[in-house]
Amino acid sequence: MTTEHTKRIWVTGASNGLGHALALHLLSLGHHVAISGRAPLEALPDKLVARCLVLEGDLAVAADAETMAQRIQQHWGALDLLIINAGSCDYLDNHSSGTEMFEALISSNASASEHCLNSALPLLLAGRKAHVVGILSSITALQQHESSQWPTAQNSLGHWFSETRSQLSPQEIDLTLIAPQTLKKPMTPSIALPQQWTADTAALAIIDRLPQRMPEMVLEALSVSSLWPLRRP
């Protein structure tokens, strides 16, 4: 991604891991970046703070998402790029375990993604060549409830992003989905082998490919926690 035009960007799930690395590298490229995340945000270098807008709240709560969008509206008036990092593990609690834990994690990320996009849409419509990027982990890409059912927007976050793309396209907003390969709906004909991604290497690979505005990108990580650290409050 070049800095020919400074972009106004919102990165969610930026407390740590991949989201935080994306924000750091985009700020280093000279872009204006708003960051949000449920867990305490890792510190930013002093030289980058001036271009960063820190948004507080929980995107799984619709009112919080709207408040964050209003802050962006007050500061920049528009968004050119929205990165919904929906692989976040910050939604874990101390009471869930096993299947229940994963169901809650997928559900929370799904709610946060929907609320975030709904609140950000007017900002994207006011932006320059607006682009939405959704990122899923191997956990949040799982299908909810009965796995024998065909994936729909109601039981699959990946399918929700795909349906959202068709809704955004007439409004000239592109959507890129970055996710692991799935057997039911493979992104590519060839099998992508998992790699030992770090937050930095994955962030740089994603940023390098953003100008291509591809509909889908495959991200297979050997370790979920290397990109989305497991955290409990």
ROSE-4610 file (N, C-alpha, C; in Angstrom, 1 decimal, always signed):
// ROSE-4610
residu = [M/M/M/T/T/T/T/T/T/E/E/E/H/H/H/T/T/T/K/K/K/R/R/R/I/I/I/W/W/W/V/V/V/T/T/T/G/G/G/A/A/A/S/S/S/N/N/N/G/G/G/L/L/L/G/G/G/H/H/H/A/A/A/L/L/L/A/A/A/L/L/L/H/H/H/L/L/L/L/L/L/S/S/S/L/L/L/G/G/G/H/H/H/H/H/H/V/V/V/A/A/A/I/I/I/S/S/S/G/G/G/R/R/R/A/A/A/P/P/P/L/L/L/E/E/E/A/A/A/L/L/L/P/P/P/D/D/D/K/K/K/L/L/L/V/V/V/A/A/A/R/R/R/C/C/C/L/L/L/V/V/V/L/L/L/E/E/E/G/G/G/D/D/D/L/L/L/A/A/A/V/V/V/A/A/A/A/A/A/D/D/D/A/A/A/E/E/E/T/T/T/M/M/M/A/A/A/Q/Q/Q/R/R/R/I/I/I/Q/Q/Q/Q/Q/Q/H/H/H/W/W/W/G/G/G/A/A/A/L/L/L/D/D/D/L/L/L/L/L/L/I/I/I/I/I/I/N/N/N/A/A/A/G/G/G/S/S/S/C/C/C/D/D/D/Y/Y/Y/L/L/L/D/D/D/N/N/N/H/H/H/S/S/S/S/S/S/G/G/G/T/T/T/E/E/E/M/M/M/F/F/F/E/E/E/A/A/A/L/L/L/I/I/I/S/S/S/S/S/S/N/N/N/A/A/A/S/S/S/A/A/A/S/S/S/E/E/E/H/H/H/C/C/C/L/L/L/N/N/N/S/S/S/A/A/A/L/L/L/P/P/P/L/L/L/L/L/L/L/L/L/A/A/A/G/G/G/R/R/R/K/K/K/A/A/A/H/H/H/V/V/V/V/V/V/G/G/G/I/I/I/L/L/L/S/S/S/S/S/S/I/I/I/T/T/T/A/A/A/L/L/L/Q/Q/Q/Q/Q/Q/H/H/H/E/E/E/S/S/S/S/S/S/Q/Q/Q/W/W/W/P/P/P/T/T/T/A/A/A/Q/Q/Q/N/N/N/S/S/S/L/L/L/G/G/G/H/H/H/W/W/W/F/F/F/S/S/S/E/E/E/T/T/T/R/R/R/S/S/S/Q/Q/Q/L/L/L/S/S/S/P/P/P/Q/Q/Q/E/E/E/I/I/I/D/D/D/L/L/L/T/T/T/L/L/L/I/I/I/A/A/A/P/P/P/Q/Q/Q/T/T/T/L/L/L/K/K/K/K/K/K/P/P/P/M/M/M/T/T/T/P/P/P/S/S/S/I/I/I/A/A/A/L/L/L/P/P/P/Q/Q/Q/Q/Q/Q/W/W/W/T/T/T/A/A/A/D/D/D/T/T/T/A/A/A/A/A/A/L/L/L/A/A/A/I/I/I/I/I/I/D/D/D/R/R/R/L/L/L/P/P/P/Q/Q/Q/R/R/R/M/M/M/P/P/P/E/E/E/M/M/M/V/V/V/L/L/L/E/E/E/A/A/A/L/L/L/S/S/S/V/V/V/S/S/S/S/S/S/L/L/L/W/W/W/P/P/P/L/L/L/R/R/R/R/R/R/P/P/P]
num = [1/1/1/2/2/2/3/3/3/4/4/4/5/5/5/6/6/6/7/7/7/8/8/8/9/9/9/10/10/10/11/11/11/12/12/12/13/13/13/14/14/14/15/15/15/16/16/16/17/17/17/18/18/18/19/19/19/20/20/20/21/21/21/22/22/22/23/23/23/24/24/24/25/25/25/26/26/26/27/27/27/28/28/28/29/29/29/30/30/30/31/31/31/32/32/32/33/33/33/34/34/34/35/35/35/36/36/36/37/37/37/38/38/38/39/39/39/40/40/40/41/41/41/42/42/42/43/43/43/44/44/44/45/45/45/46/46/46/47/47/47/48/48/48/49/49/49/50/50/50/51/51/51/52/52/52/53/53/53/54/54/54/55/55/55/56/56/56/57/57/57/58/58/58/59/59/59/60/60/60/61/61/61/62/62/62/63/63/63/64/64/64/65/65/65/66/66/66/67/67/67/68/68/68/69/69/69/70/70/70/71/71/71/72/72/72/73/73/73/74/74/74/75/75/75/76/76/76/77/77/77/78/78/78/79/79/79/80/80/80/81/81/81/82/82/82/83/83/83/84/84/84/85/85/85/86/86/86/87/87/87/88/88/88/89/89/89/90/90/90/91/91/91/92/92/92/93/93/93/94/94/94/95/95/95/96/96/96/97/97/97/98/98/98/99/99/99/100/100/100/101/101/101/102/102/102/103/103/103/104/104/104/105/105/105/106/106/106/107/107/107/108/108/108/109/109/109/110/110/110/111/111/111/112/112/112/113/113/113/114/114/114/115/115/115/116/116/116/117/117/117/118/118/118/119/119/119/120/120/120/121/121/121/122/122/122/123/123/123/124/124/124/125/125/125/126/126/126/127/127/127/128/128/128/129/129/129/130/130/130/131/131/131/132/132/132/133/133/133/134/134/134/135/135/135/136/136/136/137/137/137/138/138/138/139/139/139/140/140/140/141/141/141/142/142/142/143/143/143/144/144/144/145/145/145/146/146/146/147/147/147/148/148/148/149/149/149/150/150/150/151/151/151/152/152/152/153/153/153/154/154/154/155/155/155/156/156/156/157/157/157/158/158/158/159/159/159/160/160/160/161/161/161/162/162/162/163/163/163/164/164/164/165/165/165/166/166/166/167/167/167/168/168/168/169/169/169/170/170/170/171/171/171/172/172/172/173/173/173/174/174/174/175/175/175/176/176/176/177/177/177/178/178/178/179/179/179/180/180/180/181/181/181/182/182/182/183/183/183/184/184/184/185/185/185/186/186/186/187/187/187/188/188/188/189/189/189/190/190/190/191/191/191/192/192/192/193/193/193/194/194/194/195/195/195/196/196/196/197/197/197/198/198/198/199/199/199/200/200/200/201/201/201/202/202/202/203/203/203/204/204/204/205/205/205/206/206/206/207/207/207/208/208/208/209/209/209/210/210/210/211/211/211/212/212/212/213/213/213/214/214/214/215/215/215/216/216/216/217/217/217/218/218/218/219/219/219/220/220/220/221/221/221/222/222/222/223/223/223/224/224/224/225/225/225/226/226/226/227/227/227/228/228/228/229/229/229/230/230/230/231/231/231/232/232/232/233/233/233]
x = [+0.8/+0.0/+0.9/+0.7/+1.5/+0.8/+1.6/+1.1/+0.8/+0.6/+0.3/-0.9/-1.9/-3.1/-3.2/-3.1/-3.3/-4.7/-4.8/-6.2/-6.6/-7.9/-8.5/-9.0/-8.5/-8.7/-9.1/-10.0/-10.4/-10.1/-9.3/-8.9/-9.5/-10.3/-10.9/-10.1/-10.3/-9.6/-8.1/-7.8/-6.4/-5.7/-6.2/-5.6/-4.2/-4.1/-2.8/-2.8/-1.7/-1.7/-1.8/-2.5/-2.6/-3.2/-4.3/-4.9/-4.0/-3.2/-2.3/-1.2/-0.7/+0.4/-0.1/-1.3/-1.8/-1.9/-2.4/-2.5/-1.1/-0.1/+1.3/+1.9/+1.7/+2.3/+1.6/+0.3/-0.5/-0.1/+0.0/+0.4/+1.8/+2.7/+4.1/+4.1/+3.2/+3.1/+2.5/+2.1/+1.6/+0.1/-0.7/-2.1/-2.7/-3.9/-4.6/-5.4/-5.2/-5.8/-6.5/-7.8/-8.6/-8.5/-8.3/-8.1/-9.1/-9.6/-10.6/-10.3/-10.7/-10.5/-11.0/-11.4/-12.0/-11.0/-9.9/-8.8/-8.0/-7.3/-6.4/-5.5/-5.4/-4.6/-3.1/-2.3/-0.8/-0.4/+0.6/+1.1/+1.6/+1.5/+2.0/+3.2/+4.2/+5.3/+4.9/+5.5/+5.1/+5.0/+5.9/+5.9/+4.6/+3.9/+2.7/+1.4/+1.5/+0.2/-0.6/+0.1/-0.7/-1.6/-1.3/-2.2/-3.2/-3.2/-4.0/-5.2/-6.3/-7.5/-7.9/-7.9/-8.2/-9.7/-10.4/-11.8/-12.1/-12.9/-13.2/-14.6/-14.8/-16.1/-16.1/-17.2/-17.4/-18.2/-17.6/-18.4/-19.5/-19.5/-20.6/-21.9/-21.7/-22.8/-23.1/-24.3/-24.6/-24.4/-24.8/-24.6/-23.2/-22.3/-20.9/-20.3/-20.7/-20.3/-20.7/-21.9/-22.4/-21.6/-21.2/-20.5/-19.1/-18.5/-17.1/-17.2/-18.2/-18.4/-18.6/-19.3/-19.5/-18.2/-17.3/-16.0/-15.2/-15.2/-14.5/-15.1/-16.5/-17.1/-16.7/-16.6/-16.1/-14.7/-13.8/-12.4/-12.1/-12.6/-12.2/-13.4/-14.6/-15.8/-16.0/-15.1/-15.2/-14.2/-14.4/-13.5/-13.2/-11.9/-11.6/-11.3/-11.0/-10.7/-11.2/-12.0/-12.4/-11.9/-11.1/-10.5/-11.2/-12.1/-12.8/-12.0/-11.3/-10.5/-11.3/-12.0/-13.0/-12.5/-11.2/-10.6/-10.3/-10.7/-10.3/-10.8/-9.8/-10.2/-10.4/-10.5/-10.8/-12.2/-13.0/-14.4/-14.5/-13.4/-13.5/-13.8/-14.5/-14.8/-14.4/-14.5/-14.0/-15.0/-16.2/-17.2/-17.5/-17.0/-17.3/-16.1/-16.5/-15.4/-15.9/-15.0/-15.4/-16.2/-17.2/-18.0/-18.7/-19.2/-19.8/-18.9/-17.6/-16.7/-16.5/-16.4/-16.2/-17.5/-18.6/-19.9/-20.0/-19.6/-19.7/-18.7/-17.5/-16.5/-17.0/-17.5/-18.0/-19.2/-20.1/-21.3/-20.9/-20.0/-19.5/-18.8/-18.0/-17.3/-18.3/-19.3/-20.3/-21.1/-21.5/-22.3/-21.4/-20.1/-19.2/-19.0/-18.9/-18.7/-19.9/-21.1/-22.3/-22.5/-22.4/-22.6/-21.5/-20.3/-19.2/-19.5/-19.9/-20.1/-21.4/-22.4/-23.6/-23.3/-22.5/-22.2/-21.2/-20.4/-19.3/-19.8/-20.9/-21.3/-21.5/-22.1/-22.2/-20.8/-19.8/-18.5/-17.8/-18.0/-17.5/-18.0/-19.3/-20.0/-19.4/-18.9/-18.3/-16.8/-16.2/-14.8/-14.4/-13.1/-12.5/-12.2/-12.9/-12.7/-12.8/-13.8/-14.0/-13.8/-13.1/-12.8/-13.0/-13.7/-13.9/-13.1/-12.4/-11.6/-12.1/-12.5/-12.9/-11.8/-11.4/-10.4/-10.9/-10.8/-11.3/-10.2/-10.3/-9.3/-9.9/-9.2/-9.7/-10.9/-11.0/-12.1/-13.3/-13.2/-14.4/-14.8/-14.0/-14.5/-15.3/-15.4/-16.2/-17.7/-18.4/-19.9/-20.5/-21.4/-22.1/-23.2/-23.6/-24.7/-24.5/-25.4/-25.3/-24.5/-23.3/-22.3/-22.8/-23.8/-24.3/-25.1/-25.6/-26.4/-25.5/-26.1/-25.4/-25.1/-23.9/-23.6/-24.4/-24.9/-25.7/-25.2/-25.7/-25.3/-25.6/-26.6/-27.0/-26.1/-25.5/-24.6/-23.2/-22.8/-21.4/-20.9/-19.9/-19.5/-18.8/-18.1/-17.6/-18.7/-19.8/-20.9/-21.5/-21.6/-22.1/-21.3/-20.0/-19.2/-19.4/-19.5/-19.8/-21.1/-22.1/-23.4/-23.3/-22.5/-22.4/-21.7/-20.7/-20.0/-21.0/-22.0/-23.0/-23.8/-24.0/-24.8/-24.0/-22.7/-21.9/-21.4/-21.4/-20.9/-21.7/-23.0/-23.7/-23.4/-22.9/-22.5/-21.1/-20.4/-19.0/-18.1/-18.4/-17.5/-17.1/-15.8/-15.2/-15.1/-15.2/-15.0/-14.0/-13.0/-12.1/-12.2/-12.4/-12.5/-11.1/-10.5/-9.2/-9.6/-9.4/-9.9/-9.2/-9.2/-8.7/-9.6/-9.0/-9.7/-10.8/-12.0/-13.0/-13.3/-13.7/-14.0/-15.4/-16.3/-17.6/-17.6/-16.8/-16.8/-15.3/-14.5/-13.1/-12.9/-11.9/-11.6/-10.8/-10.0/-9.1/-9.1/-8.8/-8.8/-7.7/-6.6/-5.5/-5.6/-5.0/-5.0/-3.8/-4.2/-3.2/-2.7/-1.4/-0.8/-0.6/-0.9/-0.7/+0.8/+1.0/+2.3/+2.5/+3.8/+4.1/+4.1/+2.9/+2.8/+3.0/+3.7/+3.7/+2.7/+2.4/+1.5/+2.1/+3.4/+4.1/+4.1/+4.5/+4.6/+3.3/+2.2/+0.9/+0.4/+0.6/+0.2/+0.8/+2.1/+2.8/+2.3/+2.1/+1.6/+0.2/-0.6/-2.0/-1.9/-1.1/-1.0/-0.5/+0.5/+1.1/+0.1/-0.9/-1.9/-3.2/-3.3/-4.6/-4.9/-3.9/-4.2/-4.9/-4.7/-5.3/-6.8/-7.2/-8.7/-9.3/-8.6/-9.1/-10.3/-11.3/-12.5/-12.2/-11.2/-10.8/-9.3/-8.8/-7.4/-7.4/-6.5/-6.4/-5.3/-5.7/-4.7/-4.8/-3.8/-3.8/-2.6/-2.9/-1.9/-1.8/-0.5/-0.3/-0.8/-0.7/-1.1/-2.0/-3.2/-4.2/-3.7/-3.1/-2.6/-1.5/-0.8/+0.3/-0.3/-1.5/-2.1/-3.2/-3.9/-5.0/-4.7/-3.9/-3.5/-4.7/-4.7/-5.8/-5.7/-6.8/-6.8/-8.1/-8.1/-9.3/-9.3/-10.5/-10.5/-10.1]
y = [-1.2/+0.0/+1.2/+2.1/+3.3/+4.4/+5.5/+6.6/+7.8/+7.5/+8.6/+9.4/+8.7/+9.4/+8.9/+9.8/+9.3/+8.8/+7.7/+7.1/+7.2/+7.3/+7.3/+5.8/+5.2/+3.8/+3.4/+2.5/+2.0/+0.5/+0.1/-1.3/-1.7/-2.8/-3.3/-4.5/-4.9/-6.0/-5.6/-4.3/-3.9/-3.8/-4.5/-4.5/-5.1/-6.1/-6.8/-7.7/-8.5/-9.5/-8.8/-9.5/-9.1/-7.7/-7.4/-6.1/-5.0/-5.2/-4.1/-4.0/-5.1/-5.0/-4.3/-4.5/-3.8/-2.3/-1.9/-0.5/+0.1/-0.5/+0.0/+0.3/-0.7/-0.6/+0.5/+0.5/+1.5/+3.0/+3.1/+4.4/+4.8/+3.8/+4.0/+4.5/+4.0/+4.4/+5.8/+6.4/+7.8/+8.0/+6.9/+6.9/+7.4/+7.9/+8.1/+6.9/+6.4/+5.1/+5.2/+4.8/+4.6/+3.2/+3.0/+1.6/+1.3/+0.1/-0.3/-1.7/-2.0/-3.4/-3.5/-4.7/-4.8/-4.9/-5.5/-5.7/-4.4/-4.1/-2.9/-2.9/-1.7/-1.6/-1.5/-2.2/-2.1/-0.7/-0.2/+1.1/+1.3/+2.5/+2.9/+3.8/+3.7/+4.6/+6.0/+6.9/+8.3/+9.0/+8.6/+9.3/+9.0/+7.9/+7.5/+8.0/+8.4/+8.7/+9.8/+10.8/+12.0/+11.6/+10.6/+10.2/+9.0/+8.7/+7.6/+8.0/+7.5/+7.8/+6.5/+6.6/+5.4/+5.5/+4.4/+4.3/+3.3/+3.7/+2.9/+2.3/+1.1/+0.5/-0.9/-1.5/-2.9/-3.0/-3.4/-3.4/-4.4/-5.4/-6.3/-5.6/-4.4/-3.6/-2.5/-2.5/-1.6/-0.1/+0.2/+1.6/+2.1/+1.2/+1.5/+1.6/+0.8/+0.9/+2.2/+2.6/+3.9/+5.1/+5.0/+6.0/+6.1/+5.0/+5.0/+5.6/+5.3/+5.9/+7.4/+7.8/+9.3/+10.0/+9.4/+10.0/+10.1/+9.1/+9.2/+10.3/+10.4/+11.4/+12.8/+13.0/+14.3/+14.6/+13.6/+13.8/+13.9/+13.0/+12.9/+13.1/+12.8/+13.0/+11.8/+10.9/+9.8/+8.7/+7.5/+6.4/+5.9/+5.6/+5.0/+3.5/+3.1/+1.6/+1.2/+0.1/-0.5/-1.9/-2.2/-3.5/-4.1/-5.1/-5.8/-7.0/-7.0/-8.1/-9.0/-9.9/-10.7/-12.1/-12.1/-13.3/-13.2/-12.1/-11.7/-12.7/-13.0/-13.9/-13.1/-11.8/-11.0/-11.2/-11.9/-12.1/-13.3/-14.0/-15.1/-14.7/-15.5/-15.2/-16.3/-16.1/-17.1/-18.3/-18.2/-19.2/-20.2/-19.9/-20.8/-21.8/-22.9/-23.9/-24.8/-25.5/-26.4/-25.8/-26.5/-26.0/-24.7/-24.6/-23.3/-22.1/-22.3/-21.2/-20.8/-21.7/-21.4/-20.8/-21.3/-20.7/-19.3/-19.0/-17.6/-16.7/-17.2/-16.5/-16.1/-17.1/-16.8/-15.8/-16.0/-15.2/-13.7/-13.5/-12.2/-11.5/-12.2/-11.6/-11.3/-12.1/-11.9/-10.6/-10.5/-9.3/-8.0/-8.1/-7.0/-6.6/-7.5/-7.3/-6.5/-7.0/-6.4/-5.0/-4.8/-3.5/-2.5/-3.0/-2.1/-1.7/-2.6/-2.2/-1.3/-1.6/-0.8/+0.7/+0.8/+2.2/+2.9/+2.1/+2.7/+3.0/+2.4/+2.6/+4.0/+4.9/+6.3/+6.9/+6.6/+7.1/+6.5/+5.2/+4.6/+5.3/+5.5/+6.2/+7.6/+8.2/+9.5/+9.5/+8.2/+8.1/+8.0/+7.9/+7.8/+6.3/+5.8/+4.4/+3.5/+3.5/+2.8/+1.3/+0.7/-0.7/-1.3/-2.4/-3.1/-4.4/-4.7/-6.0/-6.7/-8.0/-8.8/-9.9/-10.1/-11.1/-12.1/-13.4/-14.5/-15.4/-15.9/-16.9/-18.3/-19.4/-20.7/-21.0/-20.2/-20.4/-19.7/-18.4/-17.6/-17.9/-18.7/-19.1/-20.4/-21.0/-22.2/-21.9/-22.9/-22.7/-23.0/-22.1/-22.3/-23.3/-23.8/-24.7/-26.1/-26.6/-27.9/-27.8/-28.4/-28.3/-29.0/-29.9/-30.5/-29.6/-28.5/-27.6/-26.8/-26.3/-25.5/-24.1/-23.6/-22.3/-21.2/-20.3/-19.1/-17.9/-16.8/-15.6/-15.7/-16.5/-16.7/-17.6/-18.5/-19.5/-19.5/-18.6/-18.6/-17.1/-16.7/-15.3/-15.1/-16.1/-16.0/-15.8/-16.5/-16.4/-15.0/-14.5/-13.2/-12.1/-12.2/-11.3/-11.4/-12.6/-12.8/-12.2/-12.3/-11.7/-10.2/-9.7/-8.3/-7.7/-8.4/-7.9/-7.6/-8.4/-8.2/-7.0/-6.7/-5.5/-4.2/-4.3/-3.1/-2.8/-3.8/-3.6/-2.5/-2.5/-1.4/+0.0/+0.1/+1.4/+1.7/+0.9/+1.1/+0.9/+0.0/-0.3/-1.8/-2.0/-3.3/-4.0/-5.3/-6.1/-7.3/-7.4/-8.5/-9.3/-10.6/-11.5/-12.3/-12.2/-12.9/-14.0/-15.2/-16.3/-17.6/-18.6/-20.0/-20.6/-21.6/-22.3/-23.2/-23.3/-24.2/-25.2/-26.4/-27.5/-27.3/-26.7/-26.5/-25.4/-24.4/-23.2/-22.8/-23.6/-23.3/-22.0/-21.2/-19.9/-20.2/-21.1/-21.4/-22.9/-23.3/-24.7/-25.5/-24.8/-25.5/-25.4/-26.4/-26.4/-25.5/-24.5/-23.7/-24.3/-24.5/-25.1/-24.1/-24.4/-23.5/-23.1/-21.8/-21.3/-20.7/-20.6/-20.1/-18.5/-18.0/-16.5/-15.9/-14.7/-13.9/-12.7/-12.0/-10.8/-9.8/-9.6/-8.7/-9.2/-10.4/-10.9/-11.0/-11.4/-11.5/-10.1/-9.1/-7.7/-7.2/-7.4/-6.8/-7.5/-8.8/-9.5/-9.0/-8.7/-8.2/-6.8/-5.9/-4.6/-4.5/-5.3/-5.4/-5.7/-6.5/-7.0/-6.1/-5.2/-4.5/-3.7/-3.1/-2.3/-3.2/-4.5/-5.4/-5.5/-5.3/-5.3/-6.6/-7.7/-9.1/-9.4/-10.1/-10.5/-11.4/-12.3/-13.2/-13.5/-13.7/-14.0/-15.1/-16.1/-17.2/-16.9/-17.1/-17.0/-18.2/-19.1/-20.3/-20.2/-20.2/-20.0/-21.3/-21.7/-22.9/-22.7/-21.4/-21.1/-19.9/-20.1/-19.1/-18.0/-18.4/-17.5/-16.6/-17.0/-16.1/-14.9/-14.9/-13.8/-13.2/-14.0/-13.6/-14.2/-13.5/-14.1/-14.4/-15.5/-16.0/-15.2/-14.5/-13.6/-13.8/-13.8/-13.8/-12.6/-12.0/-10.8/-11.1]
z = [+0.0/+0.0/+0.0/-1.0/-1.1/-0.2/+0.0/+0.8/-0.2/-1.5/-2.4/-1.9/-1.4/-0.8/+0.7/+1.6/+3.0/+3.2/+3.8/+4.0/+5.5/+5.6/+6.9/+7.2/+8.2/+8.4/+9.8/+9.9/+11.2/+11.3/+12.3/+12.5/+13.8/+13.8/+15.0/+15.5/+16.7/+17.3/+17.4/+17.6/+17.5/+18.9/+19.9/+21.2/+21.2/+20.4/+20.3/+19.1/+18.9/+17.8/+16.5/+15.5/+14.1/+14.0/+14.7/+14.6/+15.0/+16.1/+16.6/+15.6/+15.0/+14.0/+12.8/+12.3/+11.2/+11.4/+12.6/+12.9/+13.0/+13.6/+13.7/+12.3/+11.4/+10.1/+9.2/+9.3/+8.6/+9.1/+10.4/+10.9/+10.5/+10.4/+10.0/+8.5/+7.7/+6.3/+6.1/+7.2/+7.2/+7.1/+7.3/+7.3/+8.6/+8.6/+9.9/+10.2/+11.5/+11.9/+13.2/+13.2/+14.4/+14.8/+16.1/+16.6/+17.7/+17.7/+18.8/+19.2/+20.4/+20.9/+22.3/+22.7/+24.1/+25.1/+24.9/+25.9/+25.9/+27.0/+27.1/+25.9/+25.2/+24.0/+24.4/+23.6/+23.8/+23.4/+24.0/+23.8/+22.4/+21.9/+20.6/+20.7/+19.8/+19.8/+19.8/+20.5/+20.6/+19.3/+18.3/+17.0/+16.2/+16.6/+15.8/+16.5/+17.7/+18.5/+17.8/+17.3/+16.7/+15.6/+14.8/+13.7/+14.1/+15.4/+15.9/+16.7/+16.4/+17.2/+17.9/+19.3/+20.1/+20.4/+20.1/+20.3/+21.4/+22.4/+23.5/+23.4/+23.9/+23.8/+23.4/+23.2/+22.9/+21.6/+20.5/+19.2/+19.2/+20.2/+20.3/+20.8/+21.3/+21.7/+20.7/+20.1/+18.9/+19.3/+20.5/+20.9/+21.0/+21.4/+21.5/+20.1/+19.2/+17.8/+17.2/+17.4/+16.9/+17.5/+18.8/+19.4/+18.8/+18.5/+17.9/+16.5/+15.7/+14.4/+14.5/+15.5/+15.7/+16.0/+16.7/+17.0/+15.7/+14.8/+13.6/+12.7/+12.7/+12.0/+12.4/+13.7/+14.3/+13.9/+13.8/+13.6/+12.1/+11.3/+9.9/+8.9/+9.3/+8.4/+7.5/+7.4/+6.4/+6.7/+6.1/+6.2/+4.7/+4.5/+3.2/+3.3/+4.5/+4.7/+6.1/+6.1/+7.4/+7.4/+8.4/+8.6/+9.8/+9.6/+10.7/+11.0/+12.1/+12.5/+13.4/+12.7/+13.4/+13.8/+14.1/+14.6/+16.1/+16.7/+18.0/+19.1/+20.0/+21.1/+22.4/+22.3/+23.5/+24.1/+23.3/+23.8/+24.7/+25.0/+25.9/+27.3/+28.1/+29.4/+30.3/+31.6/+32.6/+32.8/+32.2/+32.5/+31.4/+30.2/+29.1/+28.9/+28.3/+28.0/+26.9/+26.2/+25.1/+24.0/+23.6/+22.4/+22.8/+24.0/+24.4/+24.3/+24.6/+24.5/+23.0/+22.1/+20.7/+20.1/+20.5/+20.0/+20.5/+21.7/+22.2/+21.5/+21.2/+20.5/+19.1/+18.4/+17.0/+17.0/+18.0/+18.1/+18.4/+19.3/+19.7/+18.5/+17.8/+16.7/+15.6/+15.4/+14.4/+14.7/+16.0/+16.4/+16.2/+16.6/+16.5/+15.1/+14.2/+12.8/+12.2/+12.5/+11.9/+12.5/+13.8/+14.4/+13.8/+13.7/+13.2/+11.8/+10.9/+9.5/+9.4/+10.1/+10.1/+10.5/+11.5/+12.0/+11.1/+10.5/+9.6/+8.2/+7.8/+6.4/+5.9/+6.6/+6.2/+6.0/+6.8/+6.7/+5.5/+5.2/+4.0/+2.7/+2.7/+1.6/+1.3/+2.3/+2.2/+1.9/+1.9/+1.7/+0.2/+0.0/-1.3/-1.6/-2.7/-3.1/-1.9/-1.2/+0.1/-0.1/+1.0/+0.9/+2.3/+2.4/+3.7/+3.6/+4.7/+4.8/+6.0/+5.9/+7.0/+7.2/+8.4/+8.7/+9.7/+9.4/+10.2/+10.7/+11.9/+12.3/+12.0/+12.3/+12.1/+13.0/+14.1/+15.0/+14.6/+14.3/+13.9/+12.5/+11.7/+10.4/+10.5/+11.7/+11.9/+11.7/+11.3/+11.2/+12.6/+12.9/+14.2/+14.1/+15.3/+15.4/+14.7/+14.0/+13.4/+12.1/+12.1/+11.0/+9.8/+9.9/+8.7/+7.8/+8.4/+7.6/+6.6/+5.5/+4.6/+5.2/+5.0/+5.6/+5.1/+5.9/+5.6/+6.4/+6.1/+6.8/+8.3/+8.6/+10.0/+10.8/+10.1/+10.9/+10.5/+9.6/+9.2/+9.0/+9.7/+9.6/+8.2/+7.7/+6.3/+5.3/+5.4/+4.5/+4.6/+5.9/+6.1/+5.3/+5.4/+4.7/+3.2/+2.7/+1.2/+0.8/+1.6/+1.2/+1.3/+2.3/+2.5/+1.3/+0.7/-0.5/-1.6/-1.8/-2.9/-2.6/-1.3/-0.9/-1.0/-0.8/-0.9/-2.3/-3.1/-4.5/-5.3/-5.2/-5.9/-5.4/-4.2/-3.6/-3.8/-4.7/-5.1/-3.9/-3.0/-1.9/-2.1/-2.2/-2.3/-1.0/-1.0/+0.3/+0.0/+0.8/+0.8/+2.0/+1.9/+3.0/+3.1/+4.2/+4.5/+5.5/+5.2/+6.0/+5.7/+6.6/+6.2/+5.1/+4.5/+3.5/+4.2/+3.5/+4.0/+3.0/+3.5/+2.6/+1.8/+2.5/+1.9/+0.9/+1.1/+0.1/+0.0/-0.7/-0.9/-1.7/-1.3/-2.0/-3.2/-3.2/-4.3/-4.6/-5.9/-6.2/-5.6/-5.2/-4.6/-3.1/-2.4/-0.9/-0.4/+0.5/+1.1/+2.4/+2.5/+3.6/+4.7/+6.0/+7.1/+7.2/+7.6/+7.7/+9.1/+9.5/+10.8/+10.8/+10.6/+10.6/+11.9/+11.9/+13.1/+12.9/+13.9/+13.7/+12.7/+12.8/+11.9/+10.4/+10.2/+8.9/+8.2/+9.0/+8.4/+8.0/+8.9/+8.7/+7.5/+7.3/+6.1/+4.9/+4.9/+3.7/+3.3/+4.3/+4.0/+3.4/+4.1/+3.6/+2.2/+1.9/+0.6/-0.5/-0.1/-1.1/-1.1/-0.2/-0.1/-1.4/-2.1/-3.3/-4.4/-4.4/-5.4/-5.2/-4.0/-3.6/-4.1/-3.8/-4.2/-3.4/-3.9/-3.2/-2.0/-2.2/-1.1/-1.1/+0.1/+0.4/+1.4/+1.2/+2.1/+3.2/+4.4/+5.5/+6.4/+6.2/+7.0/+8.0/+9.3/+10.3/+11.1/+11.4/+12.2/+13.7/+14.1/+15.5/+15.5/+16.0/+16.2/+17.1/+18.2/+19.3/+18.8/+17.7/+17.3/+16.6/+16.1/+15.5/+16.3/+17.1/+18.0/+19.4/+20.2/+21.5/+22.3/+22.9/+23.8/+25.1/+25.4/+26.6/+27.3/+28.6/+29.4/+30.3/+30.6/+31.4/+32.8]
